[in-house]
Amino acid sequence: MRVVSLLPAATEMVAALGGLELLVGVTHECDHPAVVCSRVRVTSAGVDGEAPPGDVDRATRALVVEGRPLFTIYAERIRALRPDVLLTQRLCDVCAVSETDVRALAATMLPAPRVVTLAGTGLESVIADISAVADALDLRDEAEELLDGLRARLATVHDTLKRAAAARSRVAVIEWGDPIYAAGHWVPEMVRRAGGEDVLAKPGEHSRLCEAEAVQASGPSVLVIAPCGYGLARARDEAHRLLARPEWSWARACAVWAMDSNGLVSRPGPRLIDGVETLARIMHPSLFGPPLAAHAVVVA
């Protein structure tokens, strides 16, 4: 079987299921595990993700207004790879290649590959997506072992919090800094599972635009800066940038953390469980120990 992944989270699912040898093509963003960097790249981005966040937002909005694609699919590369399965998503056309474009490409190929669409908006639906990938790749036994392990790790966090009768911290997770977005989808559930209360968003809802004053008014005691697609170093830099602004001066009284969003928050795959564990360590270090240095750092 030959698989092309058009979503970094899907690439991570295939790897976690032990299916790396099946993976022949990946996106320009796929980077975990490192071995996938050797696979053929079949997409590129229309916006420079390394630009300042405000520039990224303006460029993205301009492309949408102009009706131009945010991502390029290298159709001929994909055809040359002769995939049996294409993995895609329908959750966010700003974050990855759209399902519509992938299905249109698949319809032009002979034989037509199977298109598997991921759409998880919460931890359980992400787990269901992993099962769907496993079914498509005939890796059901591997999936059972993987999913049992992920659920056991969530249960360990839950049981530890329950035994300690741990108080819930008031948490705000910032998904983007210019303009400000509060993280939605699976992130509020991650906060809850880690022993906190998300004061800005509700599980399953889209990430939402808000002002610094609204973040302040929500009364967080813990502020997590985890910009979508940012690794830890960039998240830390963004946290420092925000805290230097007058409208964020109140935040210096909070526990402010920068978190590896690219690895632990923004990709709806197996490493979201690492994200839950990291959030639990941020909020309850006496129960779980401090976060791993590669996962989160305290800013203020």
Residue pairs with C-beta under 8 A, 6 or more apart in sequence:
1 22
1 84
1 85
1 137
1 138
2 22
2 24
2 81
2 82
2 83
2 84
2 85
3 14
3 19
3 22
3 23
3 24
3 25
3 83
3 84
3 85
3 86
3 87
3 137
4 23
4 24
4 25
4 26
4 42
4 78
4 81
4 83
4 85
4 86
4 87
4 113
5 11
5 14
5 23
5 25
5 26
5 27
5 30
5 87
6 27
6 42
6 43
6 73
6 86
6 87
6 88
6 89
6 96
6 97
6 102
7 27
7 87
7 88
7 89
7 96
7 97
7 118
8 26
8 27
8 29
8 30
8 31
8 32
8 96
8 267
8 269
9 89
9 118
9 126
9 267
9 268
9 269
10 87
10 88
10 89
10 116
10 118
10 133
10 269
11 23
11 26
11 27
11 30
11 32
11 36
11 87
12 32
12 33
12 267
12 269
12 270
12 271
13 87
13 129
13 130
13 133
13 269
13 270
14 20
14 22
14 23
14 87
14 133
14 137
15 23
15 32
15 33
15 35
15 36
16 130
16 146
16 269
16 270
17 130
17 133
17 134
17 137
17 139
17 142
17 143
17 146
18 139
18 142
19 137
19 139
19 142
20 33
20 35
20 36
22 137
23 36
23 39
24 39
24 40
24 81
24 83
25 39
25 40
25 41
25 42
25 77
25 78
25 81
25 83
26 36
26 39
26 40
26 41
26 42
27 41
27 42
27 43
27 96
27 97
28 41
28 43
28 44
28 45
29 43
29 45
29 96
29 229
30 36
30 37
30 39
31 37
32 263
32 271
40 77
40 81
41 74
41 77
42 73
42 74
42 77
42 78
42 81
43 71
43 72
43 73
43 74
43 97
44 71
44 72
44 74
45 70
45 71
45 72
46 59
46 63
46 68
46 69
46 70
46 71
46 72
47 56
47 59
47 60
47 63
47 70
48 55
48 56
48 59
49 56
49 229
51 59
52 178
53 176
53 177
53 178
53 227
53 238
54 178
54 179
57 176
57 178
57 179
60 70
60 94
63 69
63 70
64 70
69 101
70 93
70 94
71 96
71 97
73 97
73 101
73 102
73 105
75 105
75 108
78 86
78 105
78 109
79 109
83 113
84 113
84 114
85 113
85 114
85 115
85 116
85 136
85 137
86 102
86 105
86 106
86 113
86 114
86 115
86 116
87 116
87 118
87 133
87 136
88 96
88 97
88 98
88 99
88 102
88 103
88 115
88 116
88 117
88 118
89 95
89 96
89 97
89 99
89 117
89 118
89 119
90 98
90 99
90 117
90 118
90 119
91 118
91 119
91 120
91 121
91 185
91 268
95 228
95 229
95 266
99 115
99 117
102 115
103 115
106 112
106 113
106 115
114 136
116 132
116 133
116 136
118 129
118 132
118 133
118 268
119 125
119 129
120 126
120 127
120 128
120 129
120 186
120 268
121 185
121 186
121 204
122 185
122 186
122 189
122 203
122 204
123 154
123 186
123 189
123 190
123 193
123 272
123 273
123 276
126 186
126 268
126 269
126 272
127 147
127 150
127 151
129 268
130 143
130 146
130 147
130 269
130 270
131 143
131 147
133 139
133 143
134 140
134 142
134 143
134 146
135 143
146 270
150 270
150 273
153 273
153 276
153 277
154 193
154 273
154 276
157 193
157 194
157 195
157 276
157 277
157 280
157 288
158 193
160 280
160 287
160 288
161 195
161 280
161 284
161 287
164 284
164 287
166 195
166 284
166 287
168 195
168 196
168 197
169 195
169 196
169 197
169 221
169 222
169 283
169 284
170 196
170 197
170 199
170 218
170 219
170 220
170 221
170 222
171 191
171 196
171 197
171 198
171 199
171 220
171 221
171 222
171 223
171 224
171 279
171 283
172 182
172 198
172 199
172 200
172 215
172 218
172 220
172 222
172 223
172 224
173 182
173 183
173 187
173 188
173 191
173 198
173 200
173 201
173 224
173 226
173 265
174 180
174 181
174 182
174 183
174 215
174 223
174 224
174 225
174 226
174 227
174 242
175 181
175 182
175 183
175 184
175 187
175 207
175 226
175 227
175 228
175 261
175 266
176 207
176 227
176 228
177 225
177 227
177 238
177 241
177 242
179 209
180 209
180 210
180 211
180 212
180 215
181 207
181 208
181 209
181 210
182 200
182 201
182 207
182 208
182 210
182 215
183 200
183 201
183 207
183 226
183 228
183 265
184 201
184 202
184 204
184 205
184 206
184 207
184 208
185 204
185 205
185 206
185 207
185 268
186 203
186 204
186 268
186 272
187 198
187 201
187 207
187 265
188 198
188 201
188 202
188 203
188 205
189 203
189 204
190 265
190 272
190 275
190 276
190 279
191 197
191 198
191 279
192 198
192 203
193 276
193 280
194 276
194 277
194 278
194 279
194 280
194 282
194 283
194 284
195 279
195 280
195 283
195 284
196 222
196 279
196 283
199 218
199 219
199 220
200 208
200 210
200 214
200 215
200 218
200 220
201 207
201 208
207 228
212 245
212 247
212 248
213 247
215 223
215 251
216 250
216 251
220 254
221 254
221 255
222 254
222 255
222 256
222 257
222 282
222 283
223 251
223 254
223 255
223 256
223 257
224 257
224 258
224 259
224 279
224 282
224 296
225 235
225 236
225 238
225 239
225 242
225 256
225 257
225 258
225 259
225 299
226 235
226 258
226 259
226 260
226 261
226 264
226 265
226 266
227 234
227 235
227 238
227 261
228 261
228 265
228 266
229 261
229 262
229 266
230 238
230 260
230 261
230 262
231 260
231 261
231 262
231 263
232 258
232 259
232 260
232 294
232 295
232 296
232 297
235 258
235 259
235 260
235 261
236 258
236 297
236 299
238 258
239 256
239 257
239 258
239 299
239 300
240 299
242 248
242 251
243 251
243 252
243 256
243 299
243 300
251 300
252 300
254 300
255 282
255 298
255 300
256 298
256 299
256 300
257 282
257 291
257 296
257 297
257 298
257 299
258 296
258 297
258 299
259 265
259 275
259 278
259 279
259 282
259 295
259 296
260 278
260 294
260 295
260 296
263 271
263 274
263 295
264 271
264 272
264 274
264 275
264 278
264 295
265 272
265 275
274 295
277 288
278 291
278 292
278 295
278 296
280 287
280 288
281 288
281 289
281 290
281 291
281 292
281 296
282 291
282 296
285 291
291 297
